[in-house]
Amino acid sequence: MRLLAAPAALALLPTLATAFPLDDARRFDLRARLYTEASIATENSEPQTTPSRAIGQLVSHRSFFNPELDGDLTTLQPFGLDALKVRLALWGFYDGIYDYGTSQYARAKDSLQARFTEGHTSSAPFTRQDRLLDPYEIYAYQPDPVLGSLPFRVNEAYVQVDKGRFGLRAGRQTISWGESDTVALLDQTNPFDLRRAIPGLFEDIDEARIPLWTLRGTVDLVQSWGPFSSVFLDTYLVPGSIDTTVSATPIPTVSPYSPPESDPQSIVTTFTSIVPADLRDFLEDSLGGIQFVQYDHLPTRSMANSRFGVRLEGVVAREYTTSVWYYRTLAQVPVPQFAPLDLSRAPLFHEGLTGPTQLITTIEHRPVDVLAAATTFFSPRLNAILRGQVMLFLDEQAFIPDENLPFEKLVRQPRLRAFLADLPPALGGPVVLPGGDDQGHVPTADFLRWELGFDRNFFVRALNPANSFLFVGAFVGSWNLSETFTGRDYRFYGQRKPTSTGLETGANVDDLPDSLQAVAVLRTVPDHFVDLHPVETFVQATLRTDYMHGRLTPQLTVILDPRGTYAVAPSVTYRWSDRVQADLRYVALMGGFFQTGFFRDRDQVTARVTYLVN
């Protein structure tokens, strides 16, 4: 692999700006952060990645602006409050990859054969009430998830009120209850944007976190009581009637960070090209062909889908900063599920219509309850900070291929069953199929997740005589209690293995006419999907230091999975002045096709120039 940073650096010229004071009393503080960032592939793609990419290709060029306005209105209010503050922060993204970048992604966007939609409805046919997704909009501009007409995001917009022991913050904000070192496995109160594949590697973790319209309150309970001190209660509510935002589901093929899969319609095309001619005629003449639809089933905006939590935190025995909490959220990783076939356009049942019949996979976002506890303390013996956290995720949505995507159940569609039952003997009928489900369902599982952290400052005078090194490390794990105690075989959230279709044919079904044999015996194959082991673990560590009086900061981040995946991300930041800084980062992914290894052929180098207004 070669590092091709020079072409990116030529494109990274900072945009200068000036800050203006808003009032003489300086009650208002206006700041801004602007950057331009280019990423270049340093590895050729593998067969599972569509479209292919080559070394040296520009795979991203993001421009970003982030103005922030903070106001302190305490001296202006007549209510006797201890504090009254406001904050407004806007985030704007623009990625020019489709306008002037590597051309295969623009072609892939324009040539998608599958249909990608989203909506809130829970009743079929989904495709009559959905919104057709625009990949250009989703990946180039990232509009506001609630105020969707805006081409930018209102990232924060809240009012903070403090009075005595009580505090209240209302508006769009982020809440982070859980460790979020590099890959935020335990930090799931707010959703993360999954369009850049792995938050923390291809995108800064804080930029990937999606804010929500939230009402948050805090109460100081105890200053000192026996072994307890500085105890407070923290609560929040995200009203589901206002905000049920989840990450946009990545669309295959159209982004350099899309899942390593081909256009889903290609599976349908391959199937129809190899089936017997009489079946092919039946599919075209009676069903109008088959169209694949991915329907992102967004949570309905109702109070039933509200997110909320309560946390109690304090210091125990003057050393152990300890907290326990509970929250309810929407699961971070969506899962697929087959919906009933949409036969509303099928010529067989609707005279004058031409189809196509739609094979719909819904993408589900279900609630999950979380119980957690954590403690942090300083160990004089180790001269380090030790962190421990354990979280229990109850009834989290999961994936078992022949339950989520049971292809063989789709022929139990009531209209198809009735059609087969009415077939005349000359055509092989009547055929009586068993009843039961004609779609998939989403199983759940209980996950116990944990993190053991170790943070330490130390000196290595031979490498840096002036400044210390900071090491932040953690051992992170997830235990699927449901697989261990029930024996059910869970897989990794719908991810197929390289070049696998997920389908195969079985034995003939004697009571079906020949023209339907190939459809009836198609079945979902669990082994075609990436396995999710009952216990998954990884180690993540970051090492950094400062040179040149803090102007030069090299850093190395490593993520190691004992199953055999590796992520290495060295970076360096140079502060040219108080306002201008440059960053160079390299991401290398290696190992098996699971976890970070899904993107093992996406190695890239990224250069960024940031301008700060302050």
N, C-alpha and C positions, 0 to 999 in steps of 0.2 A: 504494500500500500504506500501511496505517496501523499505527502501533505502539500496541498495546493492552496496556500493561504494568500499568495500575492494577488491573484485576480480579484479575490474578495476585498482585499485591503484597498485596491484602487477605487472600488465603488463606494467605500465608506467614508464620505466626507461629512462632517457634522454640520448641522444647520444652526447658525448662531441666533440667539434671541436675547432679549433684555428684560429684566424684571423691573416692575414699576411699583412703588409704594402706593397703597390704596387710601390711607388716611394718616394724619399726623400722629395720632395716638398709637398707631401700629396695632390696632385691634385685629386687623386682617393680615394674613400672611399668604402670599401667592408664590407658589413654587411650580416647577415643571421639570419633567424628565423626558427627553427625546432621544431616540436612538435609531440607527439604521444598522441592519444586521444581515449578513449574507452567509449561506451555508453551501459548501461544495462537497459532492460525493468523493470519497477516497477509496471506494471499493465497488467492483462490478456486482450487479444484482444476481441472485440465484433464480432458478426456474419458477419458484412459487411467487415471486414478486412481479406484479403486473401493474403498469408497464415497466419494462426493464430500465435500468439506469446504468451509467458507465462512469468510470473514474474521470473526475474533472468537470462533471456537469453541475451547473448551478441548480440546487434543489430547493432553495428558499431564499427570498430576499424580503425581509420584513422591515417595515418602517412603523415606528410606534411613538405615540405621544401620550403624556400623562400629566395634564395640569391639575394642581391641587390647591384648593382654597380653604384655609382654616380661619375661622372667626371666633373671637372671644367677646361675647356680649354680656359678660357678667356685670360690668359697671353700668350698663345701659338698662338693665331690667329692674322693675320695681317690686319684684316678688320676694326679695330676701333670700334668693338662692345662693348657695356657695359657689356655684359655677353654672354658666350657660354658654355652651360652645356649639358651633356648627362646623360641618366639614362637607366639602364637595370635591370629588375626584373623578375625572373622566379618563377613560382608556380608549384609545383608538388604534386599531391594527390595520395594516394594509400589506398584503403579500403579493408581489408582482409576478409570481411564477407563471400565471396564466396569460399575462399581458406581454411580457418580454423575456420570460425565462425559458427553461428547458421545455421544448415544444411537445413532448409526448404526453405531458399532463393535461395540456389544453385539448389535445386530440382525444385523450381518454374521457375527459369531461363531456365532450361533444358527441362521443360515440357510444355512451352507455346504452345498453339494450334493456337492462332491468329497470324497473320503476322504483324510485325511492321517494317515500312520502312520510308525512307525520301528521298527527292529530290526537285528539283527546277521546274520541268516541270508543265505546267498548262493544258496539254491536256491528255485525256485518250487514251489508258490505262496507268495509272501511273505506274503500277507494271512492265512494261517492261523497264522502265528507272530509277527505284528507286535503293536505296541501302538498303539492309537488315540490320537492326540495330542489333548490338551485345550488349546485356545488360551488359555483363561482362566489355566490353570496356567503356561503358558509365558510369557505376557506380563504377568501380574499379580504373580506371586511369584518367578519364576525360581529353581526349586529347585536344590539342589546337584547338579552333573552326575554325580558318582560316588555320593554318599550320597543318592540321589534322594528318600528319604522326608522329608528335612529341608526346611522351607519357607524356608530361608536357605542361604547358601553358606559353607563353611569355606574362606575365601579364602587364608589362610596358616596352616600348622601344621607347624612344623619344629623340629629340634634342630640347633644349630651347635656343632661341635667343632673346636678349633684346637690343634695341637701342633707347635711348631717351624715348619718350612717347609710343613706340611701343614694343610689345612682340609677339613672335610667337613660338608655340610649335607644332612639327610635329611628329607623331608616335602613337603607341598604348598607350592609356591613359584612365582614367576615368573622367567623368564629372558628378557632382552632383548638379543639379539645383532643389532644392525642399527639404523639410524637410524629414529626414530619421530616426526619433526616433523609435527604435525598429522595427516596421513594416513600411516599406517605401512606404506608399500608394501614396505619392505625389512626390517621387523621381523616375522619370521614363525616364530620359534622356538616361541612360545606362540600358541594360537589367539585370535582376537578375536570377541567377540559381535557378530553381524551383525543382531540383531533391531532395532537402531535405525539401520539403513541404512548410515550412514557414520561409523564410529568416528573421533572427533576433531572432528566437527562437531555431530552431534546428541547425542553422549555423550562425556564425557571419555575420552581415550585410555587412561588408566590404569584406569578403571572398565570399559572394554570388554575389556581383556586378561584372559584366562581362565587361572588358575593350574593347574598340573598336579602330580601326585604324582611327585616327582623326587628322585634321588640325585645330588648335585653335589659334585665334589671339585676342589680347587685345590692347586697345588704351586709354591712360589717356586723358580725354577731358577737365576737369575743376578742378583746385585745389580749387578755391574759387570764387563764383559768386553769390552775394546776399545771399539767404538762402541755396544755394547749395554748397557742398564741396566734394572733393574726388570723382568726377564723372568719371566713366570709362565705356567703351563699350567692351563687351565680345562676341565673335562670335565663332562658330565652324562648321565644316563640316565633316561628316563621309561619304566618297564616297561610294555609293552603288555598284559601279563596283568592289570595293575591299572588303568591309565588310558589310554584312547584317546579322551578327550573332544575333541569338535569343537563348533563353534558350532551351536546349534539353527538349522535351516533356516527362514528367514522364511516365514510362511504368507500367501498372497495375501488381501487384502481385510480382514483382521480387526484390523489395527493401523494407526495413523496413519503408521507407518514401513514398512508392507508394500511389496513390489515393486509397481510401477505396472502391475498386471495385474488382470483380472477373475477370478472363480471359474472354474477350469479346466473344471469340468463344463459351463459355459455353452457352450464350444466344441463339446462333444459334443452338447448339446441343439440348438444351431443346426444342426449337421450333420444330425441325424436329422429335423429339421423340414423340410429342403429336399430330401431324397433322394426318389426315386420311391416311390410307395406300396407296391409289391411288395417293395422293399428294406427299407422301414420295417417291414413285416410280418415279413420274415425276421429283422431285428435283434431285434424284440420276441419273436416266437414261437420262434425257434430259438436265439438267443443270450441271451434274457432281458433285452435292452437292454444298454447299455454304461455302465459306471460308471468315472469317472476316479479313479485312485488315485495319490497321490504318496507314495512309500515312501522315507523317509530311511534309506538303507542305511549304518548306522553301522559303523565299522571294528570287526572282531571283536577281543575282548580276548584277544590272544595275543602272545607275544614277537615274532612276525614283524612286528607293527605298532608296535614300540617306537620311540620318538623318542630320539635321542642326538646328541651333538656333542662336538667337541674344538676348542679355540681356543688359539693361542699369541699372547701379547701382550707388548709391551715398548716401551721408548723407544730410538730409533735416533738416534745423533749428538746426544744430549741435547736434541733438539728435536721429533722426530717420534714421536708416540705411534702405534704401528703394530701391527696385528693381522692374522692370517690364521686362517681357521677353516673347518671343515666341519661340517654337521649334516644329519640326516635328520628330516623332519617330515611331517605330513599337510597336504596342500595347503590353503591358506587359503580359497580360493573353491571351493565345491562345483560340480559340473556334472551336468546331467541325462542320462539314458540310458533309452531304451525297453527294457523287459523283454518277454519273450514274453507274449502274451495269456493271461490266466488263464481257461481254459475249464472249470474244475472245477465251475462252477455252471450251465453252459449246458444248457438243456433238450434241445438237439440231441444231446448226447452222454451225458446223465445223466437217465434217465427219472425223473420225479417232482420234479426240481428246477426252480426258476423263475428262476435267474440272480441278479444280472446277471453277464454277462461283464465282466471287469475289464481296463481299459487302464491298465497300470502304467508310470509313469515313476519310475525309481529316481534318487535323489540320491547321487552318489558322492563319496567322500573318499579319495583315493589318496595313497600316499607320494610324496615328492619329495626328491631329493638336492640340496644347496646347497653351493657352494664360494664363498668370499668373502675379500676383503681390504679393509682400510681404513687410513687414516692421518689424523691431526689435528695441526696445528701452528699456532703463532702467527707471523704475518707482521709484522715491525716496519714495513715499507714501507707496508702497508695498515692497520696498527694494528688488525688483526682476526684472528680465528681462522678458519682454512680447514679444511674437512673434505672428504674424498673417500672414496667407498665404491663398490665394484663387486661384484656377486653374480651367479653363474651358477646358474640353476635348471634341473636336468637332468630330462627326462621328466616335466614337470609336466602334470597332467591338463588337457585343453583342450576346446574345443567347435567342431565342424564340423557344422552342422545335419543334413545328410543322412547323417552317420555316427553321431552320437549319437541322433538322432530320425528314423530312416528309416521313415516311416509305411508306405510301400509294401511293406516287408519283413514287416509283421505278418500279411499274408495267406498267408505261407509257413509258418504254424503247422502242425506235422505233422498234427494232427487235422483241420484245415481242408483241407489238401492231400488227405488220405485221403478226406474227405467228398466233395470235388469229383471225385476220380478214380472214385468209385462212383456218381456221379449217373447216372440212367438217361437215354437219349437224349431222352425226352419232356421232360425238364427242362433240356436243353442239354448233357448230359454224354456221355461222361466228359470231364473237364477235367484236364489234366496241367499243373500249375504247376512251374516250375523249383525246385530245392531251394536250399540255401544258408541264410544266416542268417535267423532269424525275429525278430531283435531288433537293437538298436543296440549300439555299442561306444564306448568312450572313447578318442579319440586323445590323443597326448601332443605336447608341444612343448618346446623348449629356449628359455628366456628369459634374456637378459642385462639386468640391471637395475642402475641406478647412481644416485648422488646426489652432487652437488657443493654443499657448504654454505659459507656466508659468515656469520659472526657478529661483530657489532661494537657496542661502546658508543660513544656520541657525545653531545655537548651541543648543544642549540638553546636558547640563553639566552632568546630572545624567547618561547618556548613553555613552557619550564620552567627557571627560573633556579637551582633548587636541586639537581635530580637529572638524571642522564643518561637517554638513551633506549637501549633494547636492541633491536637488529635481529637477527633470526634468519631467514635466507633459504636457499633451496635450489632447485637445478634437478634435477628427478627424471625419470628416463626408464626405459623398458622396450622392449627390442628382441626381437621374436619371430624368433629365428634360423631356426626351422623353416619359417616362411612365406617368409622371404627366400630360402632356399636350396632349398626344395622346391616352392614355388608353391602350396601348399595354402592354401585360403581359410578362415582361422579367424574365428570370430565371438565376440561378447562373452558367453560363459558362459551361453547360453540365453535371454538377454533379447530378447523380441520387440519390434519397433517399435510405436509407438502404433497401436491399432486393427487390427493385423495378427494373423492366426490362425496363421501358419506353414504353412498347408496350401493346396493348390489342386488342381484336377483337370487331367489331361492328356488325351491322345488315347484313344479307345476301345481296348479289348483284345478283338480279334475272337474269341479262343478261350474267352471267359468268357460264361456265361449273362447275360441282361440284368439279372437280379436282383442280380448281384455286380459289375456294371460300375463303379458309382460307388465302391465300396470299393477295387477293384483299381487304379483310376487316381488315387486320392488320393496325393499325394506331398508331401514336405517341400520348402519353398521357402527356400533360403539367404538370398535378398534380403529376406525378411520379418524377419530377425534383425539386431540391431545389429552393425555391423562392428567388428572389432578390428584396427586398423591395425598393420602390421608394427612401426612405431616409434611409441610413445605417449609424450608428454612433458607435464610441467606444471611450473609454478613456484609455490612456496608461500613465504609470508613472514609473519612476525609482528613487530609493532612494539609495544613497551610502555614505560611509564615510571611513576614514582611521584610523587604529590603529598601534601601534608599530612603530611610525615614518614612516608611509607609507608602511610598509612591509605587513600588513594584511588589505585587502579591502573587506568587505562584501557589497553585493548589492542585491536589490530586485526589480524585474520588474513585473508589473501587467498590464494586458490588460483586460478590462471589456466592454462587449457589452450589451447594455440595452435589447436586444432581448433575452439574456440568455446564453451567452458563457463567459468563464473565462479562462484566461491563467495566471499562476503564475510561475515565474522563479527566485528563490533565487540562489545566487552564492557567492562564496568567492574565493579570489585570495591571495595567499601567495608568497611573493617574498623571496625566499631562499637566493638569492644573486643578484648581478647586472645582472647575466647571466641566472640564473635558477629561474623559477617561476612555481607554481602549481595552478591549477584551479579546483574547484568542483562546478558543476552546476546541478540543478534539474529543470525539466520542467514538469508542471502539467497542463493538459487541461481538461476542464469540460464544461458541458452544452449541448445545442441543437446541432443538426447535421447541422451546417452552420458555415461559417467563420472559425475561429480557431477550432470550434467544429467538423469539418470534421475529425480531428485527435485526438478526445477526448480519444481514447484508446491507445495513443502512449506515455504515461508518461514514462519518462526515467531519469536516473541520469548519468552524464557525468563527467569523470575525465580526466584532461589533464596535461601533463608536457611539458613546453616550454624551449628551450635552445636558448639563444641569443648570436650571435657573433657580437661584436661591438668594 
